[in-house]
């Protein structure tokens, strides 16, 4: 997957945003090991100098750590430092979750509606498999990966590359607090909501797919808002 870097952003910054997004979406979880430098640079379509600069910054910010030895490499940390920083930001920017939610609603409800109109049988099989994987997840990392896969498949099924990319970016921002906080994933509710979205897409019912996706995203906002309110009530400031 080549990193797409906006003209106003440097290559290292683009790599940082890309890897933070993967952590936010649950594609990379605490304890996960990144690919070796050369392989990672090739897969992202970037130079090794730019990659090293980005990885160094992510280490400084507490997202990554380097372990030495035969089983060493670059790993995702427990994310305690990013959590502390995010907590400060949430106190200062109370409306950020709502802002990101509105972005997700605008993008992903439309993607779900298009998926209902354009999905293939293969898309339906992949969606059903993602739901099964999520319900059978043995740990939080597997749960998040299956959750991310479900939404990625819908983006692909929409038939719009740009819409899928926008949805991926929005979800990366939205789920940062989930990944780095003491947040309990609503496993059963999430599975039920995903099934409702799947059934609407399967039935080719675009309005219902839009409605079910909206319900799902708003439910996640409610759960996160409770989590954030708890953080703020315990903040000594």
C-alpha positions, 0 to 999 in steps of 0.5 A, spaced: 500 500 500 503 506 497 502 512 502 499 518 499 502 524 501 498 531 500 502 536 497 502 540 503 505 534 507 512 532 507 513 524 506 515 523 513 509 526 516 505 522 511 508 516 513 506 518 520 499 519 519 499 512 515 501 508 521 497 512 526 491 511 522 493 503 522 493 503 529 487 507 530 483 502 525 486 496 529 490 494 523 496 494 528 495 493 535 500 493 542 505 488 541 505 487 533 511 487 530 512 492 524 515 489 517 523 490 517 525 496 514 527 495 507 520 491 506 516 496 510 519 502 505 518 498 499 510 496 501 509 503 502 513 506 496 517 511 500 525 511 501 528 508 507 531 515 509 524 518 510 521 512 513 527 512 518 525 519 520 518 517 521 519 511 525 524 515 530 518 520 531 513 515 532 518 512 537 519 519 541 511 520 541 510 513 544 507 509 539 513 505 537 519 501 540 525 498 538 527 491 541 534 488 540 536 481 539 534 475 535 527 476 536 527 484 536 525 489 531 520 495 531 513 494 535 507 498 537 508 500 544 502 499 550 501 506 547 501 509 554 504 516 552 499 517 546 494 516 551 496 521 556 497 526 550 490 524 547 487 525 554 490 533 555 487 534 548 480 532 549 480 536 555 482 542 551 477 540 545 471 537 547 467 537 541 472 533 537 469 526 537 463 530 535 466 533 529 469 526 527 463 523 528 459 528 523 465 526 518 464 519 519 456 519 518 457 523 512 462 519 508 460 512 511 453 512 510 453 514 503 458 508 502 453 503 505 448 506 501 452 505 495 455 498 497 447 496 497 446 498 490 453 495 487 456 489 492 458 483 489 456 476 491 464 476 493 463 482 497 457 479 501 462 473 503 467 477 505 462 481 510 459 475 513 466 472 514 469 479 517 462 478 522 464 471 524 471 473 525 469 479 530 465 474 534 470 469 534 476 474 536 480 471 542 483 478 544 482 485 543 487 486 537 483 480 533 476 484 534 479 490 532 482 487 526 475 484 524 472 490 525 476 494 521 476 489 515 468 489 515 468 497 514 474 496 509 470 491 505 464 496 505 468 502 502 471 497 497 464 495 495 461 502 494 465 502 488 468 509 489 476 509 491 476 516 493 470 515 498 473 508 501 480 512 502 476 518 505 472 513 510 479 509 512 482 516 514 476 518 518 476 511 522 483 512 523 482 518 527 475 516 530 478 510 533 485 513 536 482 514 543 479 506 543 485 503 541 489 507 546 484 508 552 482 503 557 476 502 553 471 496 553 469 494 546 462 493 545 463 486 542 455 483 542 452 490 540 457 491 535 456 484 532 449 485 532 449 492 528 454 489 523 449 484 522 444 489 521 448 493 516 450 486 512 443 484 511 441 491 508 447 491 504 445 483 502 438 485 501 440 491 496 436 496 501 440 502 500 436 507 505 436 501 510 444 500 509 444 508 510 440 508 516 443 502 520 450 505 519 448 511 522 445 507 528 452 504 528 456 510 528 452 514 533 452 508 538 459 508 538 459 516 539 455 515 545 460 509 548 466 513 547 462 520 549 461 516 556 468 514 556 471 521 555 466 524 560 469 519 565 476 521 563 474 528 564 471 527 571 477 524 573 482 529 571 485 533 576 485 540 572 
